[in-house]
Amino acid sequence: MSVALLVAAFAMGLFGSPHCLGMCGGLVTAFGMSMQGVSAGKRRALIATYHLGRLSSYALLGLVAGLVGTALLAPIMNNNWPRVLLGMVLVFIGMAMLGMPFLNKLERVGMRFWQKLSPIRQKVFPLTTFPRALAAGLLWGFLPCGLVYGALLMAVVGHSVATGAMLMFAFGLGTVPMLVATHETVGWLRQQIGRFRLRQLNGGLMVLSGLAVIAVPIMMTNMHGGHGHHGHGSHQVDMASMQHDMDSEHMNHSEHMMMDSDDQQMSEHEHHHHHHMSE
């Protein structure tokens, strides 16, 4: 697995997280309100626990996505198609980060599933124990989010189950700074990401990276095809040259034999003529 792919997943989570604060921010607020009366030290430990549950949930989803992708891509693993599909996914995600509403419909479908989990979610409140915090984090992984679905697409084309899990875990790590920041720090992070257009910059880089990933196997195929054609033509030329040399050698050998035969006949004729004159 390429380290660059892990970095891309992390950056996707980091620079895309301000967009997710609408949903995730409300959930963080609800979790915080349920911890009232808990000591500061235990509160920090509970926050770390539900984020650990969230990252574990992402890794589990990535593992499932990797299983699905491995099964679907198994027939084409011996050619360049997996790389082409990965490039297409990177382009797709990059365009989504640039603002294209490709994943909105998936978010609406995910919202229906999230609403069905409401009875289970109510049972984890208040988050005053570590098992409840862990369960809340595991459920949080199913919160509908277009970026999560984009990261899952990367996990599907990641070529292995372990890669899928690691990509989703890296994506989750990228979202942590925004979600654990204080109110003032969140404002500063959002301002910096918006000021330097880091989300759009990352989206553009993903598009370019995807196009490069697509182009490389195509160029290699063309180069291999040209090399194969050239090699085949050179082989034909070499064979023709060898055949010509063999034919020339055969003709020279035949001519040499004919000349030797003529010389022998002339010698015998002269010997016979000399013998006749002596008589």
C-alpha positions as CSV (number, residue, x, y, z in Angstrom):
1,M,0.0,0.0,0.0
2,S,1.3,3.5,-0.9
3,V,2.0,5.9,2.0
4,A,0.7,8.6,-0.3
5,L,-2.7,7.0,-0.3
6,L,-2.8,7.1,3.6
7,V,-1.7,10.7,3.5
8,A,-4.5,11.5,1.0
9,A,-7.0,9.8,3.3
10,F,-5.7,11.8,6.4
11,A,-5.7,15.1,4.5
12,M,-9.2,14.4,3.2
13,G,-10.4,14.0,6.8
14,L,-8.4,17.0,8.1
15,F,-9.4,19.6,5.4
16,G,-12.9,18.2,5.0
17,S,-13.8,18.2,8.6
18,P,-15.1,21.8,8.8
19,H,-17.8,20.8,6.3
20,C,-18.8,18.0,8.7
21,L,-19.2,20.2,11.8
22,G,-22.9,20.7,11.0
23,M,-23.6,17.1,11.9
24,C,-20.7,16.0,14.0
25,G,-20.6,19.3,15.9
26,G,-24.1,18.8,17.1
27,L,-23.3,15.2,18.2
28,V,-20.2,16.4,20.1
29,T,-22.3,19.1,21.9
30,A,-24.9,16.4,22.9
31,F,-22.1,14.1,24.2
32,G,-20.6,17.0,26.2
33,M,-24.0,18.0,27.7
34,S,-24.5,14.4,28.8
35,M,-21.2,14.5,30.8
36,Q,-22.2,17.3,33.1
37,G,-21.1,16.6,36.7
38,V,-18.2,14.4,35.5
39,S,-14.7,15.4,36.6
40,A,-12.4,17.1,34.1
41,G,-10.0,14.2,34.0
42,K,-12.7,11.6,33.5
43,R,-14.3,13.8,30.9
44,R,-11.2,13.9,28.8
45,A,-10.9,10.1,29.1
46,L,-14.5,9.7,28.0
47,I,-13.9,11.9,25.0
48,A,-10.8,9.9,24.0
49,T,-12.9,6.7,24.5
50,Y,-15.7,7.7,22.2
51,H,-13.3,8.9,19.5
52,L,-11.5,5.6,19.8
53,G,-14.9,3.9,19.2
54,R,-15.5,6.2,16.2
55,L,-12.1,5.3,14.6
56,S,-12.7,1.6,15.3
57,S,-16.1,1.9,13.6
58,Y,-14.4,3.6,10.6
59,A,-11.7,0.8,10.5
60,L,-14.5,-1.8,10.7
61,L,-16.3,-0.2,7.8
62,G,-13.1,0.0,5.9
63,L,-12.5,-3.7,6.5
64,V,-15.9,-4.6,5.1
65,A,-15.3,-2.2,2.1
66,G,-11.9,-3.9,1.5
67,L,-13.6,-7.3,1.5
68,V,-16.2,-6.2,-1.0
69,G,-13.6,-4.6,-3.2
70,T,-11.3,-7.6,-3.1
71,A,-14.1,-9.9,-4.2
72,L,-15.3,-7.5,-6.9
73,L,-11.8,-6.7,-8.3
74,A,-10.4,-10.3,-8.0
75,P,-11.1,-11.1,-11.8
76,I,-9.0,-8.0,-12.9
77,M,-6.2,-8.0,-10.3
78,N,-3.6,-9.2,-12.9
79,N,-3.9,-6.1,-15.2
80,N,-4.0,-2.3,-14.9
81,W,-7.7,-1.9,-14.1
82,P,-7.3,-1.7,-10.3
83,R,-5.0,1.3,-10.7
84,V,-7.4,3.0,-13.2
85,L,-10.3,2.5,-10.8
86,L,-8.3,4.0,-8.0
87,G,-7.5,7.0,-10.1
88,M,-11.1,7.4,-11.0
89,V,-12.1,7.3,-7.3
90,L,-9.5,9.9,-6.5
91,V,-10.8,12.2,-9.2
92,F,-14.4,11.6,-8.0
93,I,-13.5,12.5,-4.4
94,G,-11.4,15.5,-5.4
95,M,-14.3,16.9,-7.4
96,A,-16.6,16.3,-4.4
97,M,-14.2,18.3,-2.2
98,L,-14.3,21.0,-4.8
99,G,-18.0,21.3,-4.3
100,M,-19.6,18.9,-6.7
101,P,-22.8,17.4,-5.1
102,F,-22.1,13.9,-6.1
103,L,-22.5,12.3,-2.6
104,N,-25.7,14.2,-1.5
105,K,-28.0,11.4,-2.4
106,L,-25.9,8.9,-0.5
107,E,-26.1,11.2,2.5
108,R,-29.9,11.1,2.3
109,V,-29.9,7.3,2.2
110,G,-27.5,7.2,5.1
111,M,-29.8,9.6,7.1
112,R,-32.6,7.1,6.9
113,F,-30.4,4.4,8.3
114,W,-29.1,6.8,11.1
115,Q,-32.7,7.6,12.1
116,K,-33.4,3.8,12.5
117,L,-30.5,3.7,15.0
118,S,-32.2,6.3,17.2
119,P,-33.6,3.8,19.8
120,I,-30.1,2.4,20.2
121,R,-28.5,5.8,20.4
122,Q,-30.8,6.9,23.2
123,K,-29.5,4.0,25.3
124,V,-25.9,5.2,25.5
125,F,-26.9,8.5,27.2
126,P,-25.7,9.9,29.5
127,L,-22.0,9.2,28.6
128,T,-20.9,8.7,32.2
129,T,-19.2,5.3,31.8
130,F,-16.5,4.1,29.4
131,P,-18.6,1.3,27.8
132,R,-21.3,3.8,27.0
133,A,-18.7,6.2,25.5
134,L,-17.2,3.4,23.5
135,A,-20.7,2.4,22.2
136,A,-21.5,6.0,21.3
137,G,-18.3,6.2,19.3
138,L,-19.0,3.0,17.5
139,L,-22.5,4.3,16.5
140,W,-21.0,7.6,15.5
141,G,-19.1,5.8,12.7
142,F,-22.5,5.3,11.0
143,L,-23.4,9.0,10.9
144,P,-24.2,9.9,7.3
145,C,-21.4,12.0,5.7
146,G,-20.4,12.4,2.1
147,L,-16.7,12.4,3.0
148,V,-17.0,9.2,4.9
149,Y,-18.6,7.6,1.8
150,G,-15.8,9.0,-0.4
151,A,-13.2,7.5,1.9
152,L,-15.1,4.1,1.8
153,L,-14.8,4.2,-2.0
154,M,-11.0,4.5,-1.6
155,A,-11.2,1.5,0.8
156,V,-13.1,-0.5,-1.9
157,V,-10.4,0.0,-4.5
158,G,-7.5,-0.3,-2.0
159,H,-6.7,-3.8,-3.2
160,S,-6.8,-5.5,0.2
161,V,-8.8,-5.8,3.4
162,A,-6.0,-4.4,5.6
163,T,-5.6,-1.4,3.3
164,G,-9.3,-0.6,3.5
165,A,-9.2,-0.6,7.3
166,M,-6.0,1.5,7.5
167,L,-7.3,4.0,5.0
168,M,-10.5,4.6,7.0
169,F,-8.6,4.8,10.2
170,A,-6.3,7.4,8.7
171,F,-9.3,9.3,7.5
172,G,-10.8,9.3,11.0
173,L,-7.5,10.5,12.5
174,G,-7.7,13.5,10.1
175,T,-11.0,14.5,11.5
176,V,-9.9,14.3,15.2
177,P,-8.3,17.8,15.5
178,M,-11.4,19.6,14.5
179,L,-13.7,17.5,16.8
180,V,-11.6,17.7,19.9
181,A,-10.8,21.4,19.7
182,T,-12.2,23.9,22.0
183,H,-14.7,26.5,20.8
184,E,-12.0,29.1,20.2
185,T,-9.6,26.6,18.5
186,V,-12.4,25.3,16.3
187,G,-13.0,28.9,15.1
188,W,-9.3,29.4,14.4
189,L,-9.0,26.1,12.5
190,R,-12.1,26.8,10.4
191,Q,-10.8,30.3,9.6
192,Q,-7.3,29.0,8.5
193,I,-8.7,26.2,6.4
194,G,-11.2,28.6,4.7
195,R,-8.6,31.4,4.4
196,F,-6.1,29.3,2.5
197,R,-8.8,27.3,0.7
198,L,-7.1,24.1,2.0
199,R,-10.2,22.0,1.2
200,Q,-10.3,23.1,-2.4
201,L,-6.5,22.8,-2.7
202,N,-6.6,19.3,-1.4
203,G,-9.5,18.5,-3.8
204,G,-7.5,19.8,-6.7
205,L,-4.5,17.7,-5.7
206,M,-6.6,14.6,-5.5
207,V,-8.0,15.2,-8.9
208,L,-4.5,15.7,-10.4
209,S,-3.2,12.6,-8.5
210,G,-6.1,10.6,-9.8
211,L,-5.5,11.6,-13.4
212,A,-1.8,10.7,-12.9
213,V,-2.7,7.3,-11.5
214,I,-5.0,6.7,-14.5
215,A,-2.4,7.9,-17.0
216,V,0.5,5.8,-15.7
217,P,-0.9,2.3,-16.6
218,I,-2.1,3.6,-20.0
219,M,1.3,5.0,-20.8
220,M,3.0,1.8,-19.7
221,T,0.6,-0.3,-21.8
222,N,1.3,1.9,-24.9
223,M,5.1,1.7,-24.3
224,H,4.9,-2.0,-23.8
225,G,2.8,-2.4,-26.9
226,G,5.3,-0.3,-29.0
227,H,8.2,-2.1,-27.5
228,G,6.6,-5.4,-28.3
229,H,5.9,-4.4,-31.9
230,H,9.4,-3.1,-32.4
231,G,10.9,-6.2,-30.8
232,H,8.8,-8.4,-33.1
233,G,9.9,-6.4,-36.2
234,S,13.5,-6.6,-35.1
235,H,13.2,-10.3,-34.5
236,Q,11.8,-10.7,-38.0
237,V,14.7,-8.7,-39.5
238,D,17.2,-10.7,-37.5
239,M,15.7,-14.0,-38.7
240,A,15.6,-12.8,-42.3
241,S,19.3,-11.7,-42.0
242,M,20.2,-15.1,-40.5
243,Q,18.4,-16.9,-43.3
244,H,20.1,-14.7,-45.9
245,D,23.5,-15.5,-44.4
246,M,22.7,-19.2,-44.3
247,D,21.6,-19.2,-47.9
248,S,24.7,-17.3,-48.9
249,E,26.9,-19.7,-47.1
250,H,25.1,-22.7,-48.7
251,M,25.5,-21.1,-52.2
252,N,29.1,-20.5,-51.6
253,H,29.6,-24.0,-50.3
254,S,27.8,-25.4,-53.4
255,E,29.8,-23.3,-55.8
256,H,33.0,-24.3,-54.1
257,M,32.1,-28.0,-54.4
258,M,31.2,-27.5,-58.1
259,M,34.5,-25.8,-58.8
260,D,36.4,-28.6,-57.0
261,S,34.5,-31.1,-59.1
262,D,35.3,-29.2,-62.3
263,D,39.0,-29.0,-61.4
264,Q,39.0,-32.7,-60.6
265,Q,37.4,-33.6,-64.0
266,M,39.9,-31.3,-65.9
267,S,42.8,-32.9,-64.1
268,E,41.6,-36.4,-65.0
269,H,41.0,-35.4,-68.6
270,E,44.6,-33.9,-68.9
271,H,46.1,-37.0,-67.3
272,H,44.2,-39.3,-69.8
273,H,45.2,-37.1,-72.7
274,H,48.9,-37.2,-71.6
275,H,48.8,-41.0,-71.2
276,H,47.3,-41.3,-74.7
277,M,50.0,-39.1,-76.3
278,S,52.7,-41.3,-74.6
279,E,51.3,-44.3,-76.3
